[in-house]
Amino acid sequence: MYAEIIVDIASEQVDRVFTYRVPENMALEPGMRVKVPFGPKEKEGFVIRLKEQSDYDESKIKPIHSLLEDYPALLPKLMELAWEIREKCHCPLCEALRLMLPAEMRGGRIKVKTEEYARLLIPQDQIDEAIQKQGRAQKRKLLITLLSDGQEHPMEELKAMISNVREPLKYLVEKEMAEVYEKEALRSPYYGRVDAPPDPELTDEQKEVLSELIPALKKPQKPFLLHGVTGSGKTEVYIRLVREALRQGKGAIILVPEIVLTPQMINWFRSRFGNAMAVLHSRLTPGERFDEWRRIRMGHARIVIGARSAVFAPVENLGAVIVDEEHEQTYLSERFPQYDARDIAVSRGKREGAVVLLSSATPSIYSYAMARRGDYILTEMPYRVAHRPLPKVHIVDMRNELRLGNNSMFSGLLSQKLEECIAKGQQAMLFINRRGYASSVNCRKCGETIKCDRCDVSMTYHSVDHTLRCHYCGAIHPMPKQCPSCQSTYIKPMGTGTQRVEEELNKRFPGAGVIRMDVDTTAGKNAHFELVDRFRAGQAKILLGTQMIAKGLDFPKVTLVGAVMADLTLNFPDYRSPERTYQLLVQVAGRAGRGEEPGEVVIQTYQPDHYAIEGAADQNYRDFFAREFSRRRSDLYPPFTLMVRFLCEGKEMDAALETAEKIKDQIMKEYSGTALGKRILFIRADEAPIARIQDKARAHVLAHRHHSNVCAQGEKADAYDQKQG
């Protein structure tokens, strides 16, 4: 017997299968991980397939050294998916296979954790006699008494109750009165206790959506796009769909875009499904992630909740893949290999016959266009649960505030609404998409902005420890006392960040209590859980944060939401800026009025007439989509065209630019005169918008071409509009 193996070396030179001989008595299956001789060393590898014969000289075929696990770590469908990722992401196959496993499994960096347990072997009717026979050995008497309940007891528990417990326990073991053994101990990532609530009554809209989703569990269809307004009960739809999948003996994966959303989603699912649920995300310890992965692989957990990488969870007989807040850019992996978890979800669903549900209150333009074309099945929930009203939205023109002499970060209306909210004992959320105290530090004499030594970006001032931090490479420097350019002492933090807003809130509302959620305050383990729990328990009246608080969170007592600087994302040099601004504002507005009391939203902006701001205030997605879709069609932006970017990094900018120019010239040479070349609108090589990150000069090639079926896109969209009236 022979095995074709991919050696776990990320190099194009060895990105092919190698044939090894399977030793006798080795039970081998495709998907197993093995150790094999490779050159002068031993390397880990993945068994791709087995075969009876080989075309190679038998004397030159080396045997497999050993198994790394006694079960296939990779499921057959995930191995197929890895081949697809290899082709689409242009990466070695082993890089794609690594995505399917906890990183710490490679190199044996993590092991199954075990704990010692002790149990009494004495029959119940002989325990009293055994205690009397111990004479004056008080520790042995106490130990027998503790173990007399017939249950197994962790060694740590016995150590806490009896000093030097090893000695009396050793005696009992030698006399065959007790036994000591090791047992696997799961490292649990779960935080706090969760009570099981009764099932809420479904709304008519929820029933209608489920009537389409549940039949698809038996008869796979196209992916579904669920467009449901904030507070419409999308999560309950997920729960009912997953419950039905479990009833049919199938599993489910639920993806969330932010780690901050996992505590809430975990608690909802734990309360309904208990230990049938597992969680996978980057904040788990290596041990927790490994144990959760093993629970899934062994079939002990059939439901997986997690961030982007959870899409590769080894769920057998997959029934449903749910992508919550599908519009979020966090589903795009920026690490190599770069993949889109939404595309992987669709691919797994098609490959494994599972229902794929993409869901959002603000679907991406791309996804909604796919639904209009008929590639996705569109389902909608246009009303909140119990027909609660959407929050009332106020747009405040901050230019008028300046004219009225208000130079603070809070408009008069937002200040008034905050005071009223706190006076009523209700809660408020304030959103600002910039962490730190100030966005930059400037010299008022020479105008110099203090930038990172390694990146072409300004440093952000953090007031807690009086440091300057680079949010790209993580560099930290003390706040200078003089301008490094002109030596002036007139240097001052400029702009606004979450720390500065927090400081101002504490001054204005000293008794209200403010909880700040951003990358800085949520760095510790379970920090997300603890901050969310504190706010839910009413320990603070104001929750302040970056975009991590803008979506998915459900706080019934929140009646006011304020967007302090609504223009930030609107000014990014990106054709998707209006879309992202609209999504952020609608999502953050949706946190208000989810309980019995109606909600209000205050959007502070310097561009009140922009259609993204107006659209967010109206909360009419179809109108916004029509305007944005029309703009992209006329300006030839995706999905009507394709944009490609090649990023070149090097020590010097000249070298990076030279490489970019060579790539551009090669593309033009390759496609000149071809049908594809005729569809290229423009191509150019230039410095990247951020010219240096982590001491690497960055240049890029931008190519923009017509989509091959741009006419069909427009015609199908028009036909859909006519059908909808």
N, C-alpha and C positions, 0 to 999 in steps of 0.2 A: 504494500500500500504506500502511496506517495501523497504528499500534501503540497499544494501551491500556496506560498506564503508571501505576504507583503511585509518586508522588514521595516521596523519602526524607525526609519531614518528619513528625515524631511529633505530629500535631495532628488532633483530630477534625474540624476545619473542612476539612481537605484529605484526609480519609480516604476517597477515592474514586478511580476511574480517570480519567485525563486522556488525551485523544486527541492524538497527534502524527503528523506525516507522516514516513514512512520515506524518506530521501534515496535517489536512484538509486545503484546499485552498493554499497549497504550491505547486507551479509548479516546479517539479523537473525533471531533465534529467541526464542520465549518463554523466560524465565528469565535472559536477558542483562541486564547492568547498563549503563546509558547515562547520558550527560549531556544534560540538556534545559533549554531556557530556561523559567524560571518567574518571572513578574513581571519585575522589573528584573535578576534574578540568574540564574545557572546552578545547577542542582541535580542531584544524582544521582537515578536512578530505576530501577525494576525493570519489565521488559517482562512484562506479564501475558498478553496474547494479541495476535495479528495479525488484521487483517481487510482485506478488499478495498475496502469502501465505508464512508463515514461520513455521518451525518446532519447534521453541522455544515457551516457555510459554509467552503468550501475556503480562502478568503482569510484566515480567522481561525485556521486550523490551523497551528501552528508546526512546523518540522522538528526532528527529533532532531539534536543537535549532534555527538555522537561516541559510540563504543563505549568502555566502560571495560576490557573484556576481549574477546577474539575467540572466546569460548566461553560457553555458558550457565552462569552461576555457580550457578543454582538448578535442581535437577532437578524435573521435572513433579510427582512425587509429594510432594516437599517443599513445593512451592507449594500443592498441595491441602491439605497439613497446616497451612500457615500460615493459610489461610482458617478451618480448624477452630479453631485457637488464637485467632484474632481473635474468634470467636463465644463461645468458652468463657471466655477470659480478659478479655474486654471491653477490648481494646486496639486501637489503629490497626493496620492490616494491615502497615505498614512495620515496626512494632515486632516483629511475629511473623516477618517476613522477615529481620530483622537477626539473629535467633537462629540462622539457618542459615549464617551467614558469620563468619569471623574479624573481630572488631571493627575491626582496623586496616586492613581493605580499604576501609572507608568513608573518603572524603576522601583516598584515595591515600597513606595514612600508612605503607604497607609496599609494597615492590617485590620483584620476583624478584632474588635475589642472583646475581651472576655473578663468575667469577674468570678471570684471564688464563692461557692455556696456550700453550706453544710446542712445535713439532714440527719435526723435520728433514725436508727434502724431497729430500735427496741419496740416490740409490740406494745400496744396501749395498755394491756392488762398487766404488763410487767414493769411499768415505769416507776411506780412507787417503790417496788422492791429494789430496783436498780439504784434509785436515789439513796435508799437506806444503806446499801452496800458500799457507798463511797466514804463512809466514816466521817473523818474530819476534813475531807477534801471539799471545802466549801465551793470552790470555783467549779469543780466537776458537777456538784449538786445543782448549782445555779444554771450551768450550761444545759444539763439534762432537762431542767424545768423549762428553760427558754425554748428548747427544741421539741418539747413534749406536745406541741400543737400539731405535729405531723407535717408542718409546712417546711419548705426550704427557706433558709435564712442567709442573706448576703453576709460575707465575712466582715465587711465594713460595719454592718449593724452590730455584730457580735463583739467586735473590737471596741465599739463605743460603749458597750454595756459591761464588758468584763475585761479588766486589764490583763495583758499577757495571755490572751485567750488561746493562743497557739498550743501552749503546753497541755492544758486539760483536754483540748480537742484532739491532740495527737494521741493521748492516752485512750480516749474513747474510740478513735479510729483503729488503733492497734488491737483493742478488745472487740472489734467488729460491732461496736454499739452505735457508731455513727459513720458517716462517709462525707468526704470533701471532694468536690468536683468543680470543674470550670464550665461556665455557660456563657454564650454570646450575650453581650450587653449592648443594646442599641444606644447610640448617642442621639438624644432627642433634641430637635431644634425648636420644639413648640414652647410657646411662652404663655403662662397663665392657664386658667381653667375656663372652659366654655360650656355653657348650659344649652341644652337643646330646646329651641323654641318650637311652638306648633307651626305647622304649615300655614302660611297666609292664603287667603282666598285669591285665586287668580283673577285678573281683570279680563275683560273680553279680548283686549288686544293681545295679552299674553297667551290666552287659549288659542287664538287664531294663529299666532306665530308657531306655537308648539304643534298645532295640527299639521303644519307643513314640515317641521323638523323631525318629529318622531317617526313618521313613516319612512323617512330617508335613512334611518338606522338599518332597515332591512333592504332597502332599495337605494343604493347610493345615487346621488344626483350631483348637479353642479354645486360649487360652494355657495353658501348663503351669505348675504350682507344684511345684517340687522341694523336699521337706522331707528334708534329709539331716543327720544329726548331725555335729558338728564332727569332722573327720578322716575322713569317710566317702569322700572322693575326688570331691567335686563338680567340682573344677577339671578333672580328667581327663575327666569327662563333657563339660564345655564344649569341651575340645580335640578330642575325637573327633567331636562334633557339628559344630564349625567345619570340621574336616578334610573331613567328608563334604559340607558345603555348598560348600567350595572345589572338590571333585571334580566337583560338579554345575554348576560355573561360577557359583556364587553368592557373595555376600559376607556378612560378619557384623559385628555390633557387640556388644562386651562392656562393660557398665557396672559400675563399682565405686564404692562410696559415699565412700571417703576417698582422697585423693591418696597417703597413706602406703601404700596397698595396690597402687597402680599399679606400683611397681618390681618387686614380686614377681610380679604377674600378667604384666607386660611380659616379664620374664626367662623365665617359663614358656613364653609364646607365641613369643618370639623364638627360643628354642631349638628349637622345632618348625617355625616358619613363616618365620623369617628376615625378609627385606625385604618380605614380603607383608603385614606388620603395620605399622600406624601408631598413634600415640598422640595424644590430645587432652585437655589439662587446663589449669587456670589457671596452673600454675607454669611453663609453657613461656614462652620469650621470644616477643615478637610475631613475630619472623622464623621461629622454629621452628614455631609454631602455623600460620602461613601456609603454610610449605613442606609440613607434614604434611597440611594441608587440601588443597593442590594435588595431592599424591600420591594422596590418596583420590579426589578429583574426576576425575583423569585415568585412574583405574583401575590405577595402579601398586601401590597398597596396597588389598587386599580385606578386610582384617581391621582393625577399629578398637577400641582399648581406651582407656577414659577415664572421667572423672567425668561428672556429670549432663549437661553440655552436649554430650557426645559422641553423645547420642541423635539429634542433628540432623546427624550426619556424612553427607556426600553419597555414600553407598554405593549404586551401581547394582545392580539385580537382587539385592536384599537377601534372604538366605536364613534368617538367624537373628538374633534380638536376645536377649541374655542379660543379666539384671539380677541381679548377685551381691549377696548380703546385702540382699535386697529390702525388708526391714523397716526399713531405715535412713531417718531423717527428712531426711538430707542430699539425698535425691532430690527434695525439695520446694524449689523456687526461691523465695527471699524477695525477689528483685528483680523489678521490673516488666518484662515481664509474668510473673506468678507461675504457674508450671506444675509439674506432677508428672511427673518423667521416666518413672515407671512407667506412667502413663496414656499418655504419648507413645509409649512402647515398644509398648504394646498396640495403639494406634491405627496405628502404622507397620506392625506385623505384619499387622493386618487389611487395611490398605490395599494392602500390597505382597506379600501372600501369604507371609509369613515366619513361621517358628516363633518364638514368644515363650516364653522360659523364665525365670520368676521363681524365685529360689533362695535358700534360707536354712536355717540350723539352727534358727532361731527365727522362723518366718514371722509377719508382722503378723496381728493378730486379724482385720483386714478381709480380707486375702488368703486366710487359712485358711477364713474363713466363706464367701468366694466359691467356694472349692473344694468345701466341703460342700454349697453350693447347686447345684453343677453348672456354674457359670460358668467355672471353671478345671478342668483335668484334674490331679488330684493324683497325684504319683509320690513314692515314699519310699525313702530309704536309711537304715535304722535302725541299721546297724552300722559301726564304723570299719574302715578297710582292714586286712586281715590279722586281723580280729576282735580288734584291740587293745582293751583295756578302757577305758571312760570313766574319767576321773580320780576318785579318791576325794575327796569333799567334806566338809570340817569347818566347822561353823558355830560361831563363837565369840561368846558373849554379852559384849559389852564392859562391860555393867553389872557383871557379876561381876568383871571385871578391876579396875574402880574399887574395888569392895569389898575386893579383895585388896591394894589399895595400888599397883596398876600404873597410873600416870598417863600413860604414854608412848603414842605412836600405834601401837605394836606390841604385840599380845597375847603372852603367854608362849608359846603354841603356835606363832605365826608366827615369833617369834624363834628358837625351837628348830628349826623346820623349815628356816629360812634357813641356820642354822649347819650343819645336816646336809647340806643341798644343796650348799653351797659346799665343804664338806670332801670330798664325793664327786667334786668336779670337774664338777658339773652346773650348770645355769643356772636362774635364777628370773625371773619377771615379776611386778611389783607394779603394781596398778591403783589410781589415785585420780582421780576425775573433777573435779579442781579444780587449775588451774595457779597458779603464783605461790608465794610463801612462806607467806602467811597470807591468809585470806579477808577480813579487815577489820582496821582499826586503831582501837582504842578508848581513851578516856580513863578510867582507873580511878578518877578523882576525881569527875567529873560524869557519866560514862557516855556521853558524846558519841561517836558513830561518825563518822569522817571520810568524807564522801560527795563524789562528783564534783560539780563546780560546774555541769556541763551535764546530768547525768543523775541520776535519783532512785535511785541505787544506791551501795553502799559501794565505796570504792577498795580495790584489792588490793595488798598489800605484796610487792615483789620484792626479795629480799636481794642479788642479784648487783650491782645498781647503786644499792641503797638508795632506790628510788623507789616512789611510789604510782601505780598504773595503773588506768584505767577500761577494763574489758573490753567496753564497749559503744560508746564513742566514740573510744577510743584515747588519751585525755588522759593526760599524764605529769606528775607533780609530785614534787619532792624530798620525802623523808620529813621531816615537821615535827619540830622539837625541843620545841614546846609545843602544847598543845591550843588550837585556834583559838577555842574557846568560852570556856574558863575560864583559859587561859594556864598551866595546870598542866603540869609536865614528866612527869607520870605517864601517858604514853601508851605503848601496847604493842600489837604485832601479835597478833591472836587467830585461832584456827582453824588449819587445816592445808592446805597446798598442795604441789604437786610439788617445789618448791624446798626446802621445809622437810623433806620426807621424804628427799630426796636428801642433804641435809646430815646428817640423823640416820643414814642408811645408811652414809655415808662414815666417820662416827665409830665405828659398831659393827663394820663390816667393812672396815677400812682397805685391805686388800690385794685385795679382791674386784673392785673396779672397778664403777662405776655409770654407765649411760647413761640420760639423761633425754630422753623424747620428749614434747613438748607444742608448743603454738603458738609459744612463745618460742624453742625450740631448733631448730625446723624451718623457720624463716622464709627461710633462704638457699636458693639454687638447688642442687638435688641433695642438700640436707640430709637428706631422708628416706632416699635411697639410701645415703648414707654411714653414717648411724647404724645402719640395718638391717644393712648389710654388716659393720660393726664388731662388732655383737653376734653375728651369724652366724659370724664368724671366731673368736669366743671371746675378744675383747679385753676383755670385761667379763662378769661372772657375773650381774649383775642389770640388767634392763631395767625402768625405771620410767616410767610414762606415764599420760596421760589416755585417753579412750575411743578415741583413734586406734590404740592398741595392742590393743584389746579384741577385734578381729575379723580374721579372714582370714589373719593372719600365721602362718607355719609354721616353727618352730624345733625340730628334732629333739632338741636337748639340754636343752630346757626341761622340767623334771620338777615344778616347783613354781610355783604361781600364788597370789598373795595379793590380795584385794580389801580395801584398807585402810579405806575408808569406804563400805560397801555401801549405806548409807541415803540418800545424797545425793539420788539421783534419786527415791527413794520419797517424799520430802517435798515435791516440787514440787506446786504447786496446779494439777494437771492430771489429768483422769480417766484418762489413759493412763500415769500414773506407775507402777502395778504392772506393766504390760506392758513398759515401757522398762527397769525395774529387772530384771525376769526376763531380758529379752533381753541386757542388758549383762553380767549375771553369768554366764549360760550361755555367752555368746560368749567372755568372758575366761577362764572355766574351761576352755574348749575348746582353749586354747593349751598346756595341760599334757599330757604323756604322748603326744605325737604321734610319738615315735621308738620305740626298742626298750624303753626303761625306762618303767614305769608312772608316772602323774602323780598329784599331790595338789593340792588347792585349799583355801585357808583364807579363809573369808568372815567378816570382822569386822563386827558389826552391833549396834545397840541395839534392834532389833526382830526377834529370832530366830524369833518365832512367826508373822510375817506370811507369808501364803500365797505371795507372790512370792519371798521368801527361801527358804522351804521347797521351793517348786517348782524353783528354780534348783539347789538342792542335790540333789534327786532327778533332775533333768534329764529329766523326763517331760513333754514338751510337751503331749500330749493332755490329761493331768490338769489342767495349768495352764490350758489353753484352756477346758476345761469350766467351771472355777471363774470365770474372768474373763468368759467369754461369758454365764454365768448372772447374774453381778453386773450386767453391762451391760443385760441384758434386764430385770431387776427394777428397776434404777435408771433405765432409759430413757436409756441412753447409746448413741452410735453403735456398731454399724451399725443399731441399732433406731430411732434418731432421727437427725435432721440438726441440726448446730450451725453457726450462721453468726455471723461476727464482722465488724463494720464498725469500722475503726480511724480515728479523727479526730485530726489533728495541727494544732497552731497555736502561735502565740507565747504566748498566755495560756490558762490552764486554763478560764476562764469561756467563752471563745470555742469551745474544743474541746468542752466539755460542752453548750453551746448547740446546736452542730451535731449532736452525738450525739442530743440530745433531739428535734430536728427530724426526723432520720432515723427514730427510733423512732415518732414521731407519724405520719409519712408512711406507714410500713409498716402501722401499725394502721388508719389511714384507708383505705388501699388494699385491705386484705384483710379488713376487718371484715365479718362475715356470710357470707364465702365459705367453700368447702370447705377451702381452704388455711388460712384464718384460724382455723377450728375446730380444726385440728391443732396450732396454736401452743401449746406448753406454757407458755412464759414469754418475755418480752422486756423488757430493761431497758437503760438508759443509765447509765454510771458511769465513774469514772476507771479507766484501764488499770492492771494490776498494777504496772507500772513507769511511774509517772506522767510522767516526763520523760526523754527521751533526746536527746542532741545539741542541748540548748536548745529542744527542742520539747515543748510540753505534749501529753499523750496521753489521750484519752478513747475509749471504745468503746461499741458497741451489741452486746449478746449476744442472739441469738434461738435458741430451742430448740424444735423441732417434731417431731411423729411422722413417721417415714418412711412414705411412701405404701404400701409393701408390707411393713410390719412384721410382719403376721400370716404372710405367705408366708415371710419370713425365718425365723421361729421354726419353722413347720411343716416347711420343707425341712431345717432343721438337725436337728430331731427325727427325721425320716425317715432322714437320713444316719447318725445315731447308732445307730438300730435296725439298719440295714444292716450297720454295722461290728461289731455285737454288743457 
